[in-house]
Amino acid sequence: MRSLSTYSVFKKVCPRCGGREFTPLGEGKLTEMYEVVAARVERQLHVQEKLRCRCGEGILTADPPDKVFDRTRFGPTFMAQVAVSKCADSIPLYRQAKAWRRAGVPVNDSTLGDLFHATARASNVLYERLLALIAVDPLVLADETKMPVQAKGKTRTAWIWDFIAKDADEKTLIAYVFSNSRSGETPLRVLANTLGKLLVDGYTAYNKVTVPGGRERAGCHAHARRKFFEALSTAPAEATQAMDFILELYRVERAAWETGLARTPAHLAMRQERSKPVMEAFHAWLEAERPKHLPKGPMGEAIKYALNQWDALSLFLTDAALPLDNNESERALRVCALGRKNFLFVGNDDAGENLAGLYSLIATCEANGVNAVEYLADVLIRVQIHPASRLDELLPHRWKPPAAEPSA
């Protein structure tokens, strides 16, 4: 978006005396207005000069414009826009094709599908590197959601998992992984033989990596609270009391952020001084309440969940960098849920893996304030010739736009 400055023009006739002699009076009045300027799509014709040597044998042809792959009529920025529109804005390809045709581009949704998958293949090495960096981080957040896959006469259920970490500069890294299974196979494939903490809900699939010699499991207080919220209709007083305990924990966290102490030793001291007594009182209350409720009732289930997860829920008392919940990973899955609603399913497993890869790069761009279209348009070309030893320079959280060429 660009800013445009104009000056309003009017007839210079005094409304009182009819005179035409005026002198400046301060600065002009500024009125701001946003207006839509239609997108411009260029059909570029590049003429490649051909030269022949006087010997009659040697022929030289000028280089063609940079392309992501041979024999395509579409440039890297066009391909980047298609990928970002689908992965960030959840716009199905057939809707994009309609919009492009209105802009004068003769394209159909199958062609956009080819471009989308070509974009994923060209950037796959960056996705794999991003996932590898997340896997070795000392703190990883994870969650999963459904992603239907087209099958004969119906769809079958697959899954998209997300894994989130932060680098040494506190920049957010997000990677999605497509899988046909909701078993522990995917967390194990991503996080096997890594150390640190894994912040997740109570789903047992994560048990495969939270084992002795592996990652330490941290629990999500938001999930625990949700169980008590669901019990409000059957045990309002008890459920409210449980949520009040959890609310007090969040008050301590808010105080740490407001005072600038978050993730510091002082924050850990606050947790030990204020949060630990709350957790001790909460645990004693849960044990006292457990016999009073049906084990299979909403309140009984909520109490059982909290007690079964107690060690994981208490781990935040030992690490100031550990959040109280994995809401960040849940939020990162919203784009997948919206995509599922808008384009319904992916065509096959390869398409699901391509979608996960582009979701990862684009979501990491957005998490770090990087323009995803500009990023992809640049790296789709650069990654083909960039030294492998410096691949990290092309990751979304480290990428720098190319320097502008000096004007002639």
HUPERA-V289900 format. One record per helix or strand of 3 or more residues. SS is the DSSP state (H for helix, E for strand). FROM is the first residue (numbers start at 0). LEN is the number of residues. Records with the same first field share a line. If there is no record, write none. Layout:
BEGIN
SS: FROM-LEN + FROM-LEN
END
This chain:
BEGIN
E: 49-3 + 58-3 + 138-13 + 153-13 + 171-8 + 195-4 + 214-4
H: 75-12 + 92-10 + 108-14 + 123-12 + 184-7 + 203-5 + 220-10 + 235-23 + 264-26 + 297-11 + 309-9 + 326-6 + 333-10 + 348-19 + 371-11 + 387-7
END
